[in-house]
């Protein structure tokens, strides 16, 4: 497992990247949503009904932001689980190290 620590660390970093927005969402949800809507209103000022269009756009932006948070958590968890699983395999240490590294980079990417 020692040789696979870089991959495991990258997987844990991905989990941290996923959980951090969750904390930010909890603290600043209303401010984020208002910011999305304000930006959308400025961008869509020439639309027929900018208020309705901006509200829809802000809702989609919020949804995509939450989705990225959930995807990062899922990718980090899967990469860490596969890294731990590959630690028990009988392949060479170099192959296990490469696998762990690629899993961590893939999750973080």
Buried (B, 14 or more C-beta within 10 A) or exposed (E): EEBBBBBBBBBBBBBEBBBEBBEBBEEEEEEBBEEBBEBBBEEBEEBEEBEEBBBEBBBEBBEEBBEEBEEBBBBBBBBBEBBBEBBEEEEEEEEBBBBBBBBBBBBBE
